[in-house]
Amino acid sequence: MPLFYTYKGFKFYIHSNDHNPPHVHVNKAEHEIRVKYNDLYGAIIIEFEKIRGKFSPAEKSDIEDFVPAP
């Protein structure tokens, strides 16, 4: 999985031929989540899906600052 950006210690990865819904993988240390964009009733929302470890609310806020809803 190619790294495309590092922000505040978070590493962001995207597969070029990955499955839907559109998403980005984010990890820091032993923690990893998938940030998904879902179209819910015409509004794009961000959903966090835990893969490994746990991010604090402040860390999730930092991630949202980098990957805001379109």
N, CA, C and O atoms as a DFTB+ gen file, in Angstrom:
280 C
 N C O
     1  1       0.856      -1.163       0.000
     2  2       0.000       0.000       0.000
     3  2       0.907       1.233       0.000
     4  3       1.695       1.414       0.928
     5  1       0.808       2.077      -1.020
     6  2       1.709       3.227      -1.106
     7  2       1.329       4.361      -0.146
     8  3       0.165       4.746      -0.032
     9  1       2.338       4.870       0.528
    10  2       2.169       6.035       1.408
    11  2       2.015       7.260       0.523
    12  3       2.820       7.469      -0.385
    13  1       0.983       8.084       0.773
    14  2       0.872       9.285      -0.029
    15  2       1.060      10.560       0.765
    16  3       1.282      11.618       0.176
    17  1       0.976      10.492       2.117
    18  2       1.202      11.712       2.889
    19  2       1.428      11.371       4.349
    20  3       0.901      10.381       4.857
    21  1       2.220      12.204       5.022
    22  2       2.405      12.114       6.467
    23  2       2.016      13.466       7.058
    24  3       2.453      14.512       6.579
    25  1       1.184      13.431       8.111
    26  2       0.658      14.649       8.730
    27  2       0.584      14.421      10.227
    28  3      -0.127      13.525      10.683
    29  1       1.314      15.226      11.002
    30  2       1.322      15.126      12.467
    31  2       1.607      13.705      12.955
    32  3       1.046      13.270      13.962
    33  1       2.463      12.993      12.256
    34  2       2.809      11.634      12.646
    35  2       1.882      10.565      12.102
    36  3       2.173       9.376      12.232
    37  1       0.756      10.966      11.488
    38  2      -0.165      10.019      10.872
    39  2       0.326       9.717       9.462
    40  3       0.804      10.609       8.761
    41  1       0.210       8.480       9.056
    42  2       0.574       8.087       7.694
    43  2      -0.697       7.707       6.955
    44  3      -1.482       6.886       7.430
    45  1      -0.893       8.312       5.786
    46  2      -2.102       8.114       4.989
    47  2      -1.759       7.281       3.762
    48  3      -0.796       7.565       3.051
    49  1      -2.564       6.247       3.525
    50  2      -2.350       5.325       2.422
    51  2      -3.630       5.170       1.607
    52  3      -4.735       5.192       2.150
    53  1      -3.459       5.012       0.287
    54  2      -4.592       4.736      -0.599
    55  2      -4.153       3.670      -1.597
    56  3      -3.068       3.749      -2.174
    57  1      -5.016       2.667      -1.789
    58  2      -4.804       1.693      -2.865
    59  2      -5.397       2.283      -4.140
    60  3      -6.481       2.865      -4.103
    61  1      -4.715       2.144      -5.242
    62  2      -5.220       2.711      -6.494
    63  2      -6.405       1.928      -7.054
    64  3      -7.216       2.489      -7.791
    65  1      -6.521       0.653      -6.722
    66  2      -7.612      -0.161      -7.265
    67  2      -8.414      -0.812      -6.138
    68  3      -8.790      -1.981      -6.232
    69  1      -8.674      -0.056      -5.077
    70  2      -9.341      -0.594      -3.893
    71  2     -10.861      -0.610      -4.080
    72  3     -11.383      -0.070      -5.055
    73  1     -11.544      -1.224      -3.151
    74  2     -12.996      -1.394      -3.181
    75  2     -13.723      -0.134      -2.739
    76  3     -13.120       0.775      -2.168
    77  1     -15.021      -0.089      -3.006
    78  2     -15.884       1.001      -2.528
    79  2     -16.379       0.689      -1.136
    80  3     -16.375      -0.484      -0.764
    81  1     -16.803       1.643      -0.344
    82  2     -16.839       3.071      -0.629
    83  2     -15.431       3.661      -0.611
    84  3     -14.505       3.051      -0.077
    85  1     -15.274       4.856      -1.200
    86  2     -13.960       5.509      -1.177
    87  2     -13.460       5.638       0.264
    88  3     -14.219       5.980       1.170
    89  1     -12.190       5.363       0.452
    90  2     -11.639       5.418       1.806
    91  2     -10.127       5.596       1.757
    92  3      -9.491       5.433       0.716
    93  1      -9.576       5.936       2.919
    94  2      -8.131       6.075       3.086
    95  2      -7.762       5.340       4.371
    96  3      -8.509       5.363       5.349
    97  1      -6.607       4.692       4.357
    98  2      -6.098       4.020       5.552
    99  2      -5.169       4.991       6.270
   100  3      -4.360       5.667       5.636
   101  1      -5.287       5.058       7.593
   102  2      -4.454       5.953       8.392
   103  2      -3.839       5.148       9.523
   104  3      -4.540       4.421      10.227
   105  1      -2.520       5.276       9.700
   106  2      -1.923       4.618      10.854
   107  2      -0.921       5.536      11.533
   108  3      -0.373       6.466      10.940
   109  1      -0.709       5.229      12.807
   110  2       0.261       5.934      13.644
   111  2       0.655       4.952      14.725
   112  3      -0.197       4.483      15.480
   113  1       1.935       4.636      14.808
   114  2       2.433       3.621      15.738
   115  2       1.712       2.304      15.439
   116  3       1.697       1.863      14.289
   117  1       1.118       1.672      16.447
   118  2       0.430       0.395      16.228
   119  2      -1.050       0.567      15.926
   120  3      -1.776      -0.425      15.855
   121  1      -1.513       1.786      15.748
   122  2      -2.938       2.052      15.548
   123  2      -3.228       2.247      14.059
   124  3      -2.435       2.848      13.334
   125  1      -4.379       1.729      13.617
   126  2      -4.777       1.914      12.227
   127  2      -6.296       1.967      12.130
   128  3      -7.006       1.189      12.766
   129  1      -6.774       2.903      11.320
   130  2      -8.203       2.986      11.035
   131  2      -8.392       3.185       9.538
   132  3      -7.456       3.526       8.814
   133  1      -9.601       2.969       9.102
   134  2     -10.004       3.241       7.732
   135  2     -10.985       4.404       7.824
   136  3     -11.946       4.355       8.592
   137  1     -10.743       5.440       7.044
   138  2     -11.639       6.594       6.999
   139  2     -12.432       6.470       5.707
   140  3     -11.883       6.568       4.610
   141  1     -13.751       6.251       5.861
   142  2     -14.610       6.019       4.703
   143  2     -15.483       7.238       4.438
   144  3     -15.913       7.929       5.362
   145  1     -15.733       7.483       3.166
   146  2     -16.668       8.515       2.750
   147  2     -17.941       7.812       2.299
   148  3     -17.909       7.013       1.363
   149  1     -19.049       8.099       2.948
   150  2     -20.326       7.505       2.577
   151  2     -21.328       8.589       2.234
   152  3     -21.375       9.640       2.872
   153  1     -22.121       8.316       1.225
   154  2     -23.185       9.228       0.820
   155  2     -24.448       8.790       1.543
   156  3     -25.081       7.804       1.165
   157  1     -24.805       9.523       2.576
   158  2     -25.972       9.187       3.380
   159  2     -27.065      10.216       3.121
   160  3     -26.976      11.353       3.584
   161  1     -28.079       9.822       2.395
   162  2     -29.207      10.698       2.088
   163  2     -28.755      12.002       1.426
   164  3     -29.266      13.076       1.742
   165  1     -27.801      11.899       0.514
   166  2     -27.341      13.060      -0.229
   167  2     -26.275      13.890       0.452
   168  3     -25.833      14.892      -0.112
   169  1     -25.840      13.506       1.657
   170  2     -24.788      14.245       2.373
   171  2     -23.577      13.325       2.542
   172  3     -23.714      12.199       3.022
   173  1     -22.426      13.790       2.160
   174  2     -21.203      13.008       2.316
   175  2     -20.775      13.079       3.774
   176  3     -20.637      14.170       4.326
   177  1     -20.564      11.931       4.401
   178  2     -20.118      11.894       5.792
   179  2     -18.866      11.031       5.902
   180  3     -18.620      10.153       5.074
   181  1     -18.087      11.300       6.934
   182  2     -16.880      10.524       7.216
   183  2     -17.208       9.517       8.300
   184  3     -17.830       9.852       9.308
   185  1     -16.781       8.270       8.082
   186  2     -16.943       7.229       9.092
   187  2     -15.566       6.655       9.405
   188  3     -14.755       6.436       8.504
   189  1     -15.309       6.413      10.686
   190  2     -14.067       5.775      11.106
   191  2     -14.346       4.297      11.351
   192  3     -15.282       3.950      12.071
   193  1     -13.546       3.438      10.763
   194  2     -13.661       1.998      10.981
   195  2     -12.354       1.508      11.595
   196  3     -11.303       1.552      10.956
   197  1     -12.428       1.044      12.830
   198  2     -11.245       0.584      13.548
   199  2     -10.684      -0.676      12.890
   200  3     -11.427      -1.605      12.572
   201  1      -9.387      -0.695      12.696
   202  2      -8.702      -1.880      12.190
   203  2      -7.826      -2.468      13.293
   204  3      -7.852      -3.670      13.561
   205  1      -7.047      -1.583      13.928
   206  2      -6.108      -2.054      14.956
   207  2      -5.816      -0.897      15.904
   208  3      -5.548       0.218      15.456
   209  1      -5.865      -1.153      17.208
   210  2      -5.580      -0.122      18.201
   211  2      -6.726       0.858      18.327
   212  3      -7.843       0.586      17.886
   213  1      -6.441       2.011      18.937
   214  2      -7.489       3.005      19.168
   215  2      -6.893       4.410      19.111
   216  3      -5.866       4.688      19.730
   217  1      -7.552       5.286      18.363
   218  2      -7.168       6.689      18.317
   219  2      -8.027       7.473      19.301
   220  3      -9.205       7.167      19.485
   221  1      -7.441       8.477      19.926
   222  2      -8.185       9.343      20.851
   223  2      -9.098      10.273      20.044
   224  3      -8.907      10.438      18.839
   225  1     -10.085      10.877      20.705
   226  2     -10.925      11.864      20.009
   227  2     -10.104      13.010      19.405
   228  3     -10.427      13.489      18.318
   229  1      -9.052      13.450      20.093
   230  2      -8.198      14.527      19.562
   231  2      -7.476      14.072      18.298
   232  3      -7.344      14.838      17.344
   233  1      -7.009      12.820      18.293
   234  2      -6.336      12.293      17.095
   235  2      -7.320      12.167      15.936
   236  3      -6.970      12.470      14.796
   237  1      -8.537      11.727      16.211
   238  2      -9.552      11.645      15.152
   239  2      -9.864      13.030      14.600
   240  3     -10.099      13.182      13.401
   241  1      -9.868      14.029      15.455
   242  2     -10.091      15.399      15.009
   243  2      -8.954      15.850      14.091
   244  3      -9.205      16.495      13.073
   245  1      -7.713      15.521      14.439
   246  2      -6.562      15.850      13.577
   247  2      -6.692      15.171      12.218
   248  3      -6.392      15.771      11.186
   249  1      -7.140      13.922      12.223
   250  2      -7.327      13.195      10.955
   251  2      -8.412      13.871      10.125
   252  3      -8.245      14.059       8.920
   253  1      -9.523      14.238      10.762
   254  2     -10.602      14.932      10.035
   255  2     -10.148      16.262       9.463
   256  3     -10.642      16.685       8.418
   257  1      -9.203      16.937      10.139
   258  2      -8.658      18.191       9.609
   259  2      -7.963      17.947       8.271
   260  3      -7.997      18.801       7.384
   261  1      -7.333      16.780       8.127
   262  2      -6.611      16.474       6.896
   263  2      -7.509      15.875       5.820
   264  3      -7.324      16.158       4.637
   265  1      -8.475      15.056       6.212
   266  2      -9.354      14.408       5.225
   267  2     -10.799      14.871       5.422
   268  3     -11.660      14.061       5.767
   269  1     -11.077      16.161       5.209
   270  2     -12.447      16.652       5.429
   271  2     -13.410      16.078       4.413
   272  3     -13.000      15.635       3.340
   273  1     -14.672      16.085       4.745
   274  2     -15.696      15.628       3.802
   275  2     -15.694      16.568       2.590
   276  3     -15.587      17.784       2.745
   277  1     -15.811      16.006       1.400
   278  2     -15.808      16.839       0.174
   279  2     -17.018      17.733       0.066
   280  3     -17.148      18.481      -0.903
